[in-house]
Amino acid sequence: MVTGTPFDRSYAFLEVQDHIQDIQETRDEIRDGCNKTVRSLARDDLPVLRRHLAIARQLEASGV
């Protein structure tokens, strides 16, 4: 079981990867989605996901 700093580093890396994937899926929904309401929600969420990605990248860069 991974604990301490190795766990923190792994978690930070996975958070960055997850947010990158979330942003791509959100952009796909905005572009290709067939439900107007869902597309609108995706447009609203995209800036939040980008801010979260920036925070995750800062955490990863810090070397936690």
Predicted model as a PDB file, atoms N, CA, C, CB and O in Angstrom, pLDDT in the B-factor column:
MODEL        1                                                                  
ATOM      1  N   MET A   1       0.838  -1.171   0.000  1.00 89.00           N  
ATOM      2  CA  MET A   1       0.000   0.000   0.000  1.00 89.00           C  
ATOM      3  C   MET A   1       0.890   1.243   0.000  1.00 89.00           C  
ATOM      4  CB  MET A   1      -0.957  -0.007   1.214  1.00 89.00           C  
ATOM      5  O   MET A   1       1.859   1.329   0.754  1.00 89.00           O  
ATOM      6  N   VAL A   2       0.548   2.189  -0.846  1.00 91.00           N  
ATOM      7  CA  VAL A   2       1.323   3.421  -0.968  1.00 91.00           C  
ATOM      8  C   VAL A   2       0.779   4.439   0.035  1.00 91.00           C  
ATOM      9  CB  VAL A   2       1.264   3.986  -2.429  1.00 91.00           C  
ATOM     10  O   VAL A   2      -0.431   4.632   0.149  1.00 91.00           O  
ATOM     11  N   THR A   3       1.689   5.080   0.754  1.00 96.00           N  
ATOM     12  CA  THR A   3       1.298   6.091   1.736  1.00 96.00           C  
ATOM     13  C   THR A   3       2.269   7.267   1.666  1.00 96.00           C  
ATOM     14  CB  THR A   3       1.265   5.491   3.171  1.00 96.00           C  
ATOM     15  O   THR A   3       3.282   7.212   0.969  1.00 96.00           O  
ATOM     16  N   GLY A   4       1.944   8.318   2.391  1.00 96.00           N  
ATOM     17  CA  GLY A   4       2.847   9.459   2.511  1.00 96.00           C  
ATOM     18  C   GLY A   4       3.061  10.186   1.192  1.00 96.00           C  
ATOM     19  O   GLY A   4       2.161  10.288   0.359  1.00 96.00           O  
ATOM     20  N   THR A   5       4.270  10.684   1.028  1.00 95.00           N  
ATOM     21  CA  THR A   5       4.612  11.478  -0.159  1.00 95.00           C  
ATOM     22  C   THR A   5       4.415  10.710  -1.465  1.00 95.00           C  
ATOM     23  CB  THR A   5       6.048  11.946  -0.066  1.00 95.00           C  
ATOM     24  O   THR A   5       3.896  11.295  -2.416  1.00 95.00           O  
ATOM     25  N   PRO A   6       4.797   9.442  -1.567  1.00 96.00           N  
ATOM     26  CA  PRO A   6       4.540   8.718  -2.816  1.00 96.00           C  
ATOM     27  C   PRO A   6       3.050   8.679  -3.169  1.00 96.00           C  
ATOM     28  CB  PRO A   6       5.080   7.298  -2.712  1.00 96.00           C  
ATOM     29  O   PRO A   6       2.676   8.803  -4.335  1.00 96.00           O  
ATOM     30  N   PHE A   7       2.212   8.504  -2.152  1.00 96.00           N  
ATOM     31  CA  PHE A   7       0.768   8.525  -2.397  1.00 96.00           C  
ATOM     32  C   PHE A   7       0.335   9.898  -2.898  1.00 96.00           C  
ATOM     33  CB  PHE A   7      -0.008   8.153  -1.115  1.00 96.00           C  
ATOM     34  O   PHE A   7      -0.405  10.001  -3.876  1.00 96.00           O  
ATOM     35  N   ASP A   8       0.796  10.952  -2.229  1.00 96.00           N  
ATOM     36  CA  ASP A   8       0.428  12.314  -2.613  1.00 96.00           C  
ATOM     37  C   ASP A   8       0.829  12.617  -4.049  1.00 96.00           C  
ATOM     38  CB  ASP A   8       1.075  13.322  -1.671  1.00 96.00           C  
ATOM     39  O   ASP A   8       0.059  13.222  -4.795  1.00 96.00           O  
ATOM     40  N   ARG A   9       2.011  12.206  -4.435  1.00 96.00           N  
ATOM     41  CA  ARG A   9       2.486  12.445  -5.807  1.00 96.00           C  
ATOM     42  C   ARG A   9       1.630  11.683  -6.817  1.00 96.00           C  
ATOM     43  CB  ARG A   9       3.968  12.031  -5.949  1.00 96.00           C  
ATOM     44  O   ARG A   9       1.262  12.217  -7.863  1.00 96.00           O  
ATOM     45  N   SER A  10       1.325  10.445  -6.495  1.00 97.00           N  
ATOM     46  CA  SER A  10       0.495   9.634  -7.379  1.00 97.00           C  
ATOM     47  C   SER A  10      -0.897  10.233  -7.506  1.00 97.00           C  
ATOM     48  CB  SER A  10       0.407   8.193  -6.865  1.00 97.00           C  
ATOM     49  O   SER A  10      -1.456  10.298  -8.601  1.00 97.00           O  
ATOM     50  N   TYR A  11      -1.447  10.666  -6.396  1.00 96.00           N  
ATOM     51  CA  TYR A  11      -2.779  11.270  -6.395  1.00 96.00           C  
ATOM     52  C   TYR A  11      -2.793  12.545  -7.235  1.00 96.00           C  
ATOM     53  CB  TYR A  11      -3.233  11.576  -4.956  1.00 96.00           C  
ATOM     54  O   TYR A  11      -3.711  12.755  -8.028  1.00 96.00           O  
ATOM     55  N   ALA A  12      -1.785  13.393  -7.067  1.00 97.00           N  
ATOM     56  CA  ALA A  12      -1.712  14.643  -7.837  1.00 97.00           C  
ATOM     57  C   ALA A  12      -1.624  14.346  -9.331  1.00 97.00           C  
ATOM     58  CB  ALA A  12      -0.496  15.489  -7.390  1.00 97.00           C  
ATOM     59  O   ALA A  12      -2.290  14.997 -10.135  1.00 97.00           O  
ATOM     60  N   PHE A  13      -0.809  13.371  -9.701  1.00 98.00           N  
ATOM     61  CA  PHE A  13      -0.690  12.986 -11.113  1.00 98.00           C  
ATOM     62  C   PHE A  13      -2.034  12.519 -11.660  1.00 98.00           C  
ATOM     63  CB  PHE A  13       0.364  11.876 -11.285  1.00 98.00           C  
ATOM     64  O   PHE A  13      -2.443  12.926 -12.747  1.00 98.00           O  
ATOM     65  N   LEU A  14      -2.712  11.671 -10.911  1.00 98.00           N  
ATOM     66  CA  LEU A  14      -4.006  11.156 -11.365  1.00 98.00           C  
ATOM     67  C   LEU A  14      -5.056  12.254 -11.458  1.00 98.00           C  
ATOM     68  CB  LEU A  14      -4.492  10.062 -10.429  1.00 98.00           C  
ATOM     69  O   LEU A  14      -5.904  12.217 -12.350  1.00 98.00           O  
ATOM     70  N   GLU A  15      -5.017  13.228 -10.556  1.00 98.00           N  
ATOM     71  CA  GLU A  15      -5.948  14.356 -10.621  1.00 98.00           C  
ATOM     72  C   GLU A  15      -5.748  15.160 -11.908  1.00 98.00           C  
ATOM     73  CB  GLU A  15      -5.769  15.267  -9.395  1.00 98.00           C  
ATOM     74  O   GLU A  15      -6.719  15.570 -12.542  1.00 98.00           O  
ATOM     75  N   VAL A  16      -4.502  15.381 -12.287  1.00 98.00           N  
ATOM     76  CA  VAL A  16      -4.218  16.096 -13.541  1.00 98.00           C  
ATOM     77  C   VAL A  16      -4.769  15.301 -14.716  1.00 98.00           C  
ATOM     78  CB  VAL A  16      -2.688  16.335 -13.717  1.00 98.00           C  
ATOM     79  O   VAL A  16      -5.461  15.853 -15.571  1.00 98.00           O  
ATOM     80  N   GLN A  17      -4.469  14.020 -14.762  1.00 98.00           N  
ATOM     81  CA  GLN A  17      -4.937  13.187 -15.873  1.00 98.00           C  
ATOM     82  C   GLN A  17      -6.458  13.148 -15.939  1.00 98.00           C  
ATOM     83  CB  GLN A  17      -4.387  11.768 -15.741  1.00 98.00           C  
ATOM     84  O   GLN A  17      -7.037  13.224 -17.022  1.00 98.00           O  
ATOM     85  N   ASP A  18      -7.101  13.031 -14.793  1.00 98.00           N  
ATOM     86  CA  ASP A  18      -8.555  12.970 -14.742  1.00 98.00           C  
ATOM     87  C   ASP A  18      -9.177  14.271 -15.241  1.00 98.00           C  
ATOM     88  CB  ASP A  18      -9.024  12.674 -13.318  1.00 98.00           C  
ATOM     89  O   ASP A  18     -10.162  14.245 -15.979  1.00 98.00           O  
ATOM     90  N   HIS A  19      -8.613  15.397 -14.847  1.00 98.00           N  
ATOM     91  CA  HIS A  19      -9.176  16.675 -15.287  1.00 98.00           C  
ATOM     92  C   HIS A  19      -8.956  16.901 -16.780  1.00 98.00           C  
ATOM     93  CB  HIS A  19      -8.561  17.826 -14.491  1.00 98.00           C  
ATOM     94  O   HIS A  19      -9.810  17.482 -17.449  1.00 98.00           O  
ATOM     95  N   ILE A  20      -7.832  16.453 -17.303  1.00 98.00           N  
ATOM     96  CA  ILE A  20      -7.614  16.540 -18.748  1.00 98.00           C  
ATOM     97  C   ILE A  20      -8.688  15.742 -19.481  1.00 98.00           C  
ATOM     98  CB  ILE A  20      -6.199  16.024 -19.127  1.00 98.00           C  
ATOM     99  O   ILE A  20      -9.259  16.215 -20.463  1.00 98.00           O  
ATOM    100  N   GLN A  21      -8.956  14.544 -19.005  1.00 98.00           N  
ATOM    101  CA  GLN A  21      -9.991  13.707 -19.621  1.00 98.00           C  
ATOM    102  C   GLN A  21     -11.368  14.355 -19.476  1.00 98.00           C  
ATOM    103  CB  GLN A  21      -9.996  12.299 -18.988  1.00 98.00           C  
ATOM    104  O   GLN A  21     -12.151  14.373 -20.425  1.00 98.00           O  
ATOM    105  N   ASP A  22     -11.660  14.882 -18.297  1.00 98.00           N  
ATOM    106  CA  ASP A  22     -12.957  15.537 -18.077  1.00 98.00           C  
ATOM    107  C   ASP A  22     -13.153  16.721 -19.018  1.00 98.00           C  
ATOM    108  CB  ASP A  22     -13.075  16.006 -16.623  1.00 98.00           C  
ATOM    109  O   ASP A  22     -14.241  16.914 -19.559  1.00 98.00           O  
ATOM    110  N   ILE A  23     -12.109  17.505 -19.209  1.00 98.00           N  
ATOM    111  CA  ILE A  23     -12.191  18.660 -20.107  1.00 98.00           C  
ATOM    112  C   ILE A  23     -12.448  18.205 -21.537  1.00 98.00           C  
ATOM    113  CB  ILE A  23     -10.900  19.496 -20.038  1.00 98.00           C  
ATOM    114  O   ILE A  23     -13.268  18.798 -22.237  1.00 98.00           O  
ATOM    115  N   GLN A  24     -11.761  17.166 -21.974  1.00 98.00           N  
ATOM    116  CA  GLN A  24     -11.974  16.673 -23.336  1.00 98.00           C  
ATOM    117  C   GLN A  24     -13.398  16.152 -23.512  1.00 98.00           C  
ATOM    118  CB  GLN A  24     -10.963  15.568 -23.671  1.00 98.00           C  
ATOM    119  O   GLN A  24     -14.040  16.426 -24.526  1.00 98.00           O  
ATOM    120  N   GLU A  25     -13.885  15.412 -22.542  1.00 98.00           N  
ATOM    121  CA  GLU A  25     -15.247  14.885 -22.634  1.00 98.00           C  
ATOM    122  C   GLU A  25     -16.275  16.019 -22.608  1.00 98.00           C  
ATOM    123  CB  GLU A  25     -15.517  13.897 -21.485  1.00 98.00           C  
ATOM    124  O   GLU A  25     -17.295  15.948 -23.294  1.00 98.00           O  
ATOM    125  N   THR A  26     -16.013  17.045 -21.831  1.00 98.00           N  
ATOM    126  CA  THR A  26     -16.919  18.198 -21.778  1.00 98.00           C  
ATOM    127  C   THR A  26     -16.910  18.938 -23.105  1.00 98.00           C  
ATOM    128  CB  THR A  26     -16.525  19.153 -20.633  1.00 98.00           C  
ATOM    129  O   THR A  26     -17.961  19.342 -23.602  1.00 98.00           O  
ATOM    130  N   ARG A  27     -15.730  19.117 -23.678  1.00 98.00           N  
ATOM    131  CA  ARG A  27     -15.644  19.776 -24.989  1.00 98.00           C  
ATOM    132  C   ARG A  27     -16.359  18.950 -26.062  1.00 98.00           C  
ATOM    133  CB  ARG A  27     -14.165  19.996 -25.386  1.00 98.00           C  
ATOM    134  O   ARG A  27     -17.020  19.504 -26.940  1.00 98.00           O  
ATOM    135  N   ASP A  28     -16.225  17.636 -25.987  1.00 98.00           N  
ATOM    136  CA  ASP A  28     -16.934  16.764 -26.932  1.00 98.00           C  
ATOM    137  C   ASP A  28     -18.447  16.939 -26.792  1.00 98.00           C  
ATOM    138  CB  ASP A  28     -16.544  15.283 -26.705  1.00 98.00           C  
ATOM    139  O   ASP A  28     -19.169  16.996 -27.787  1.00 98.00           O  
ATOM    140  N   GLU A  29     -18.911  17.022 -25.561  1.00 98.00           N  
ATOM    141  CA  GLU A  29     -20.348  17.196 -25.329  1.00 98.00           C  
ATOM    142  C   GLU A  29     -20.830  18.539 -25.872  1.00 98.00           C  
ATOM    143  CB  GLU A  29     -20.665  17.089 -23.827  1.00 98.00           C  
ATOM    144  O   GLU A  29     -21.897  18.620 -26.481  1.00 98.00           O  
ATOM    145  N   ILE A  30     -20.052  19.578 -25.652  1.00 98.00           N  
ATOM    146  CA  ILE A  30     -20.415  20.900 -26.164  1.00 98.00           C  
ATOM    147  C   ILE A  30     -20.515  20.854 -27.690  1.00 98.00           C  
ATOM    148  CB  ILE A  30     -19.377  21.968 -25.717  1.00 98.00           C  
ATOM    149  O   ILE A  30     -21.437  21.421 -28.276  1.00 98.00           O  
ATOM    150  N   ARG A  31     -19.574  20.186 -28.316  1.00 98.00           N  
ATOM    151  CA  ARG A  31     -19.524  20.128 -29.773  1.00 98.00           C  
ATOM    152  C   ARG A  31     -20.549  19.160 -30.368  1.00 98.00           C  
ATOM    153  CB  ARG A  31     -18.139  19.729 -30.215  1.00 98.00           C  
ATOM    154  O   ARG A  31     -21.190  19.471 -31.372  1.00 98.00           O  
ATOM    155  N   ASP A  32     -20.701  18.002 -29.753  1.00 98.00           N  
ATOM    156  CA  ASP A  32     -21.459  16.924 -30.390  1.00 98.00           C  
ATOM    157  C   ASP A  32     -22.754  16.546 -29.681  1.00 98.00           C  
ATOM    158  CB  ASP A  32     -20.604  15.720 -30.489  1.00 98.00           C  
ATOM    159  O   ASP A  32     -23.534  15.751 -30.206  1.00 98.00           O  
ATOM    160  N   GLY A  33     -22.994  17.098 -28.508  1.00 98.00           N  
ATOM    161  CA  GLY A  33     -24.158  16.689 -27.726  1.00 98.00           C  
ATOM    162  C   GLY A  33     -25.470  16.996 -28.437  1.00 98.00           C  
ATOM    163  O   GLY A  33     -25.579  17.990 -29.155  1.00 98.00           O  
ATOM    164  N   CYS A  34     -26.453  16.143 -28.234  1.00 98.00           N  
ATOM    165  CA  CYS A  34     -27.735  16.313 -28.906  1.00 98.00           C  
ATOM    166  C   CYS A  34     -28.790  16.953 -28.002  1.00 98.00           C  
ATOM    167  CB  CYS A  34     -28.233  14.976 -29.402  1.00 98.00           C  
ATOM    168  O   CYS A  34     -29.891  17.261 -28.456  1.00 98.00           O  
ATOM    169  N   ASN A  35     -28.452  17.155 -26.713  1.00 98.00           N  
ATOM    170  CA  ASN A  35     -29.397  17.762 -25.780  1.00 98.00           C  
ATOM    171  C   ASN A  35     -28.933  19.179 -25.459  1.00 98.00           C  
ATOM    172  CB  ASN A  35     -29.526  16.912 -24.478  1.00 98.00           C  
ATOM    173  O   ASN A  35     -27.852  19.382 -24.905  1.00 98.00           O  
ATOM    174  N   LYS A  36     -29.759  20.149 -25.814  1.00 98.00           N  
ATOM    175  CA  LYS A  36     -29.401  21.563 -25.648  1.00 98.00           C  
ATOM    176  C   LYS A  36     -29.094  21.912 -24.190  1.00 98.00           C  
ATOM    177  CB  LYS A  36     -30.532  22.452 -26.163  1.00 98.00           C  
ATOM    178  O   LYS A  36     -28.155  22.658 -23.913  1.00 98.00           O  
ATOM    179  N   THR A  37     -29.877  21.379 -23.270  1.00 98.00           N  
ATOM    180  CA  THR A  37     -29.677  21.661 -21.852  1.00 98.00           C  
ATOM    181  C   THR A  37     -28.341  21.112 -21.363  1.00 98.00           C  
ATOM    182  CB  THR A  37     -30.820  21.073 -21.027  1.00 98.00           C  
ATOM    183  O   THR A  37     -27.619  21.781 -20.623  1.00 98.00           O  
ATOM    184  N   VAL A  38     -28.022  19.904 -21.775  1.00 98.00           N  
ATOM    185  CA  VAL A  38     -26.761  19.281 -21.361  1.00 98.00           C  
ATOM    186  C   VAL A  38     -25.583  20.048 -21.964  1.00 98.00           C  
ATOM    187  CB  VAL A  38     -26.715  17.786 -21.792  1.00 98.00           C  
ATOM    188  O   VAL A  38     -24.579  20.266 -21.285  1.00 98.00           O  
ATOM    189  N   ARG A  39     -25.693  20.455 -23.218  1.00 98.00           N  
ATOM    190  CA  ARG A  39     -24.627  21.258 -23.835  1.00 98.00           C  
ATOM    191  C   ARG A  39     -24.415  22.559 -23.069  1.00 98.00           C  
ATOM    192  CB  ARG A  39     -24.963  21.563 -25.306  1.00 98.00           C  
ATOM    193  O   ARG A  39     -23.276  22.981 -22.866  1.00 98.00           O  
ATOM    194  N   SER A  40     -25.500  23.192 -22.647  1.00 98.00           N  
ATOM    195  CA  SER A  40     -25.405  24.436 -21.891  1.00 98.00           C  
ATOM    196  C   SER A  40     -24.717  24.205 -20.544  1.00 98.00           C  
ATOM    197  CB  SER A  40     -26.800  25.038 -21.679  1.00 98.00           C  
ATOM    198  O   SER A  40     -23.862  24.992 -20.138  1.00 98.00           O  
ATOM    199  N   LEU A  41     -25.088  23.139 -19.864  1.00 98.00           N  
ATOM    200  CA  LEU A  41     -24.440  22.806 -18.598  1.00 98.00           C  
ATOM    201  C   LEU A  41     -22.955  22.528 -18.789  1.00 98.00           C  
ATOM    202  CB  LEU A  41     -25.117  21.599 -17.960  1.00 98.00           C  
ATOM    203  O   LEU A  41     -22.133  22.920 -17.960  1.00 98.00           O  
ATOM    204  N   ALA A  42     -22.616  21.858 -19.871  1.00 98.00           N  
ATOM    205  CA  ALA A  42     -21.211  21.563 -20.170  1.00 98.00           C  
ATOM    206  C   ALA A  42     -20.437  22.862 -20.393  1.00 98.00           C  
ATOM    207  CB  ALA A  42     -21.096  20.645 -21.415  1.00 98.00           C  
ATOM    208  O   ALA A  42     -19.310  23.004 -19.920  1.00 98.00           O  
ATOM    209  N   ARG A  43     -21.039  23.805 -21.111  1.00 98.00           N  
ATOM    210  CA  ARG A  43     -20.380  25.106 -21.333  1.00 98.00           C  
ATOM    211  C   ARG A  43     -20.146  25.824 -20.010  1.00 98.00           C  
ATOM    212  CB  ARG A  43     -21.229  25.996 -22.272  1.00 98.00           C  
ATOM    213  O   ARG A  43     -19.105  26.452 -19.820  1.00 98.00           O  
ATOM    214  N   ASP A  44     -21.103  25.734 -19.101  1.00 98.00           N  
ATOM    215  CA  ASP A  44     -20.957  26.362 -17.788  1.00 98.00           C  
ATOM    216  C   ASP A  44     -19.868  25.686 -16.957  1.00 98.00           C  
ATOM    217  CB  ASP A  44     -22.284  26.321 -17.036  1.00 98.00           C  
ATOM    218  O   ASP A  44     -19.158  26.351 -16.203  1.00 98.00           O  
ATOM    219  N   ASP A  45     -19.737  24.377 -17.093  1.00 98.00           N  
ATOM    220  CA  ASP A  45     -18.772  23.618 -16.293  1.00 98.00           C  
ATOM    221  C   ASP A  45     -17.337  23.730 -16.798  1.00 98.00           C  
ATOM    222  CB  ASP A  45     -19.171  22.171 -16.263  1.00 98.00           C  
ATOM    223  O   ASP A  45     -16.397  23.567 -16.021  1.00 98.00           O  
ATOM    224  N   LEU A  46     -17.159  24.004 -18.070  1.00 98.00           N  
ATOM    225  CA  LEU A  46     -15.811  23.992 -18.646  1.00 98.00           C  
ATOM    226  C   LEU A  46     -14.842  24.936 -17.929  1.00 98.00           C  
ATOM    227  CB  LEU A  46     -15.881  24.363 -20.110  1.00 98.00           C  
ATOM    228  O   LEU A  46     -13.725  24.511 -17.631  1.00 98.00           O  
ATOM    229  N   PRO A  47     -15.197  26.178 -17.637  1.00 98.00           N  
ATOM    230  CA  PRO A  47     -14.243  27.046 -16.928  1.00 98.00           C  
ATOM    231  C   PRO A  47     -13.876  26.520 -15.536  1.00 98.00           C  
ATOM    232  CB  PRO A  47     -14.821  28.446 -16.800  1.00 98.00           C  
ATOM    233  O   PRO A  47     -12.742  26.684 -15.085  1.00 98.00           O  
ATOM    234  N   VAL A  48     -14.827  25.896 -14.870  1.00 98.00           N  
ATOM    235  CA  VAL A  48     -14.557  25.330 -13.544  1.00 98.00           C  
ATOM    236  C   VAL A  48     -13.554  24.187 -13.674  1.00 98.00           C  
ATOM    237  CB  VAL A  48     -15.870  24.831 -12.871  1.00 98.00           C  
ATOM    238  O   VAL A  48     -12.609  24.096 -12.891  1.00 98.00           O  
ATOM    239  N   LEU A  49     -13.755  23.330 -14.647  1.00 98.00           N  
ATOM    240  CA  LEU A  49     -12.824  22.215 -14.859  1.00 98.00           C  
ATOM    241  C   LEU A  49     -11.431  22.723 -15.190  1.00 98.00           C  
ATOM    242  CB  LEU A  49     -13.325  21.301 -15.981  1.00 98.00           C  
ATOM    243  O   LEU A  49     -10.438  22.157 -14.733  1.00 98.00           O  
ATOM    244  N   ARG A  50     -11.350  23.785 -15.981  1.00 98.00           N  
ATOM    245  CA  ARG A  50     -10.036  24.356 -16.325  1.00 98.00           C  
ATOM    246  C   ARG A  50      -9.348  24.927 -15.086  1.00 98.00           C  
ATOM    247  CB  ARG A  50     -10.189  25.459 -17.398  1.00 98.00           C  
ATOM    248  O   ARG A  50      -8.137  24.772 -14.922  1.00 98.00           O  
ATOM    249  N   ARG A  51     -10.108  25.581 -14.220  1.00 98.00           N  
ATOM    250  CA  ARG A  51      -9.519  26.095 -12.972  1.00 98.00           C  
ATOM    251  C   ARG A  51      -9.037  24.942 -12.092  1.00 98.00           C  
ATOM    252  CB  ARG A  51     -10.547  26.962 -12.199  1.00 98.00           C  
ATOM    253  O   ARG A  51      -7.962  25.010 -11.496  1.00 98.00           O  
ATOM    254  N   HIS A  52      -9.834  23.901 -12.018  1.00 98.00           N  
ATOM    255  CA  HIS A  52      -9.435  22.737 -11.218  1.00 98.00           C  
ATOM    256  C   HIS A  52      -8.182  22.084 -11.791  1.00 98.00           C  
ATOM    257  CB  HIS A  52     -10.580  21.711 -11.151  1.00 98.00           C  
ATOM    258  O   HIS A  52      -7.318  21.637 -11.036  1.00 98.00           O  
ATOM    259  N   LEU A  53      -8.074  22.026 -13.103  1.00 98.00           N  
ATOM    260  CA  LEU A  53      -6.869  21.475 -13.733  1.00 98.00           C  
ATOM    261  C   LEU A  53      -5.654  22.318 -13.370  1.00 98.00           C  
ATOM    262  CB  LEU A  53      -7.033  21.407 -15.269  1.00 98.00           C  
ATOM    263  O   LEU A  53      -4.594  21.774 -13.059  1.00 98.00           O  
ATOM    264  N   ALA A  54      -5.795  23.628 -13.405  1.00 98.00           N  
ATOM    265  CA  ALA A  54      -4.676  24.508 -13.049  1.00 98.00           C  
ATOM    266  C   ALA A  54      -4.232  24.256 -11.604  1.00 98.00           C  
ATOM    267  CB  ALA A  54      -5.075  25.994 -13.236  1.00 98.00           C  
ATOM    268  O   ALA A  54      -3.035  24.220 -11.318  1.00 98.00           O  
ATOM    269  N   ILE A  55      -5.182  24.086 -10.712  1.00 97.00           N  
ATOM    270  CA  ILE A  55      -4.850  23.803  -9.310  1.00 97.00           C  
ATOM    271  C   ILE A  55      -4.152  22.451  -9.195  1.00 97.00           C  
ATOM    272  CB  ILE A  55      -6.125  23.826  -8.431  1.00 97.00           C  
ATOM    273  O   ILE A  55      -3.157  22.323  -8.482  1.00 97.00           O  
ATOM    274  N   ALA A  56      -4.668  21.452  -9.888  1.00 97.00           N  
ATOM    275  CA  ALA A  56      -4.059  20.116  -9.846  1.00 97.00           C  
ATOM    276  C   ALA A  56      -2.635  20.152 -10.395  1.00 97.00           C  
ATOM    277  CB  ALA A  56      -4.910  19.108 -10.647  1.00 97.00           C  
ATOM    278  O   ALA A  56      -1.745  19.482  -9.872  1.00 97.00           O  
ATOM    279  N   ARG A  57      -2.426  20.930 -11.444  1.00 98.00           N  
ATOM    280  CA  ARG A  57      -1.070  21.053 -12.010  1.00 98.00           C  
ATOM    281  C   ARG A  57      -0.128  21.737 -11.032  1.00 98.00           C  
ATOM    282  CB  ARG A  57      -1.106  21.837 -13.333  1.00 98.00           C  
ATOM    283  O   ARG A  57       1.037  21.352 -10.923  1.00 98.00           O  
ATOM    284  N   GLN A  58      -0.618  22.746 -10.321  1.00 97.00           N  
ATOM    285  CA  GLN A  58       0.223  23.397  -9.300  1.00 97.00           C  
ATOM    286  C   GLN A  58       0.584  22.416  -8.204  1.00 97.00           C  
ATOM    287  CB  GLN A  58      -0.493  24.620  -8.695  1.00 97.00           C  
ATOM    288  O   GLN A  58       1.727  22.377  -7.749  1.00 97.00           O  
ATOM    289  N   LEU A  59      -0.378  21.633  -7.783  1.00 96.00           N  
ATOM    290  CA  LEU A  59      -0.123  20.629  -6.750  1.00 96.00           C  
ATOM    291  C   LEU A  59       0.923  19.625  -7.245  1.00 96.00           C  
ATOM    292  CB  LEU A  59      -1.437  19.898  -6.358  1.00 96.00           C  
ATOM    293  O   LEU A  59       1.858  19.285  -6.520  1.00 96.00           O  
ATOM    294  N   GLU A  60       0.759  19.162  -8.467  1.00 97.00           N  
ATOM    295  CA  GLU A  60       1.709  18.197  -9.017  1.00 97.00           C  
ATOM    296  C   GLU A  60       3.102  18.803  -9.124  1.00 97.00           C  
ATOM    297  CB  GLU A  60       1.242  17.707 -10.389  1.00 97.00           C  
ATOM    298  O   GLU A  60       4.092  18.144  -8.808  1.00 97.00           O  
ATOM    299  N   ALA A  61       3.183  20.064  -9.573  1.00 97.00           N  
ATOM    300  CA  ALA A  61       4.477  20.724  -9.739  1.00 97.00           C  
ATOM    301  C   ALA A  61       5.169  20.965  -8.399  1.00 97.00           C  
ATOM    302  CB  ALA A  61       4.298  22.046 -10.473  1.00 97.00           C  
ATOM    303  O   ALA A  61       6.395  21.061  -8.340  1.00 97.00           O  
ATOM    304  N   SER A  62       4.399  21.061  -7.343  1.00 96.00           N  
ATOM    305  CA  SER A  62       4.997  21.318  -6.025  1.00 96.00           C  
ATOM    306  C   SER A  62       5.765  20.113  -5.502  1.00 96.00           C  
ATOM    307  CB  SER A  62       3.917  21.708  -5.025  1.00 96.00           C  
ATOM    308  O   SER A  62       6.565  20.217  -4.572  1.00 96.00           O  
ATOM    309  N   GLY A  63       5.504  18.978  -6.118  1.00 91.00           N  
ATOM    310  CA  GLY A  63       6.195  17.762  -5.681  1.00 91.00           C  
ATOM    311  C   GLY A  63       5.643  17.191  -4.393  1.00 91.00           C  
ATOM    312  O   GLY A  63       6.226  16.292  -3.787  1.00 91.00           O  
ATOM    313  N   VAL A  64       4.488  17.740  -3.982  1.00 85.00           N  
ATOM    314  CA  VAL A  64       3.857  17.351  -2.712  1.00 85.00           C  
ATOM    315  C   VAL A  64       4.750  16.405  -2.000  1.00 85.00           C  
ATOM    316  CB  VAL A  64       2.476  16.717  -2.927  1.00 85.00           C  
ATOM    317  O   VAL A  64       4.419  15.946  -0.907  1.00 85.00           O  
TER     318      VAL A  64                                                      
ENDMDL                                                                          
END                                                                             
